[in-house]
């Protein structure tokens, strides 16, 4: 354990913890509700088994292929700022999900949703890697178990 004099001021820790809690809470609600209903929505539109599989497993497959290059890319950039920007890019995909039904006919929405989810997995992978590193950088080791 490090010396308590080396820790950031308690108010800064509390503010960082609160920001992490709120971010994860908001993201959990957003992602959880979207993932639950997106598959139902595209199935009702007539998505094939392959399209349904791409929606479910596609992001993991893309993440497998790009995780190491993304990690190297993140090493060359400011961690917190890059993680923040990738979270914005990733979450903009959810905004596009909401707008798709107004701009595309139902037949083309299926492919658009699959493509959008696959594209979102690129900044999503950077966000997942960056968030873990940001958590380690902003939360002292003594507090990590509590925060996690």
Order of alpha helices (4+ residues) and beta strands (2+ residues): alpha-alpha-alpha-alpha-alpha
